[in-house]
Amino acid sequence: MTIESIEIEMNITTATTDLARSIKLNLQQWGEPLRWAITAVDPGTNIAKIEAIVIKA
């Protein structure tokens, strides 16, 4: 088991009605999210930058 810091970009307009759930599901591609934060949003494109800590099995 390893802990890794990742940074992803995600279009928040294509997210389901529950943004937090959509982010968690997206992060699970890299491992089990421990914590995450939206660090920036581009209002022109609605692209959010998300920083997260995940556990990889």
N, C-alpha and C positions, 0 to 999 in steps of 0.2 A: 504494500500500500504506500502510495506517495501523495504528497500534497503539492499542488501546482497552482501558480498564479497565471490567469489567462485574461486576455482582453479580446472582446468580440464586438462586432457591429451588427445591429439588427434594425430592420425597418419596423417602427412601432405602429404604423398605420395598418400593417397586415396582421398585427397581433389580434388575438381574440379579445373579447370584452374584458377579460381579466389579464392585464398586462403582466403582473407579477408571475402568474402561472405560465404564461407564454415564455417569459424570460427563463424561468427554471427549466422548462421543457427543452428549450434551446441549449442551455448550458449542459444538460445531461449527455450531450454528444461527447463531451470531454471528461466527464466524471460526475460524481455526486457533489452538487454545489454546497459548500459550507456557508459562504456569505457572498453577496454580490451587491454592486451599486451602479446606478446609472451615473456616469461621470460627465457626459455631455450629450446634447441633442442638437442636431442641425435643423433649424426650423424650415429651411427651404426644401430639404429632402425627407425630413422626419426619420433620419437615421440616428439611432442612439448608440453611444459607445458605452459598453458595459465592462467593468472590471470585476473579476470573480476569483475566489479561491475554491478549488475543487479537489476532491479525493479521487485518485485513480486506483482501481483495484490491482 
